[in-house]
């Protein structure tokens, strides 16, 4: 199943503008970054560079998120259903490669 780009881009634009999909302000998300919620049961919020969204490994996680949540996530933002430690490891790899 592929990523539905129009839906994903629309969702990401709301977060990038500093607002969640529910309209709450997120002043701690700097320009050029996006907030994502990560976890299987408990969700933890991470702020990552937008450039991560185009990386193939990160896109694999977005595919998982689409399969589990569609684009109406329970946290009101990008929600990634993976273990927190796996996400941190991936983010470290992406940061080292940039």
C-alpha positions in Angstrom: 0.0 0.0 0.0 1.5 3.4 -1.0 1.4 6.7 0.8 -1.5 8.9 -0.1 0.5 12.0 -0.6 -2.3 14.6 -0.8 -3.7 13.4 2.6 -0.2 13.2 4.2 0.9 16.6 2.8 -2.3 18.2 4.1 -1.8 16.7 7.6 1.8 17.7 7.6 1.0 21.3 6.5 -1.2 21.7 9.6 1.6 20.6 11.9 4.2 22.7 10.1 2.1 25.8 10.6 2.5 25.3 14.3 -1.0 23.9 14.9 -2.2 20.4 15.4 -5.1 19.1 13.4 -7.3 20.2 16.3 -6.1 23.8 16.1 -4.0 24.0 19.2 -0.9 26.1 19.0 2.5 24.3 19.2 4.9 27.2 19.7 7.8 24.8 20.5 8.0 23.4 17.0 10.7 25.5 15.2 10.4 26.4 11.6 11.6 23.5 9.4 10.5 20.9 11.9 7.5 18.7 12.5 6.1 17.1 15.7 5.5 13.4 15.6 4.0 11.1 18.3 5.8 7.8 18.7 5.0 4.7 20.7 2.9 1.5 20.7 0.8 2.2 23.8 2.0 5.4 25.4 2.8 8.1 22.8 5.7 10.4 23.3 6.1 13.6 21.2 9.3 14.2 19.2 10.2 17.2 17.1 12.2 16.3 14.0 13.4 18.1 10.9 11.0 18.1 7.9 13.8 16.6 5.8 13.3 13.3 7.6 9.9 13.0 5.8 11.6 12.3 2.5 14.0 9.6 3.8 13.0 6.1 2.7 13.4 4.7 6.3 11.1 7.4 7.7 8.7 6.8 4.8 8.5 3.1 5.9 7.3 4.3 9.3 4.8 6.6 7.7 3.4 3.6 5.7 3.0 1.8 9.0 1.2 4.8 10.5 -1.1 5.0 7.5 -2.0 1.3 7.8 -2.7 1.6 11.5 -4.3 5.0 11.8 -5.1 6.3 8.3 -4.8 10.0 8.4 -7.1 10.6 11.3 -4.6 9.9 14.1 -5.7 9.8 17.7 -3.1 12.3 18.9 -4.0 15.0 16.4 -0.7 14.9 14.6 1.6 12.5 12.8 1.5 9.3 14.9 4.0 6.6 14.3 3.2 3.1 15.8 6.6 1.8 16.7 8.7 1.3 19.8 10.2 4.5 21.1 13.7 3.1 21.2 13.5 2.0 17.5 12.4 5.5 16.5 15.3 7.1 18.5 17.7 4.8 16.8 16.3 5.7 13.4 16.4 9.4 14.2 20.0 9.1 15.3 20.9 7.4 12.0 19.1 10.1 10.0 20.8 12.9 11.9 24.3 11.3 11.4 23.6 11.0 7.6 22.6 14.6 7.2 
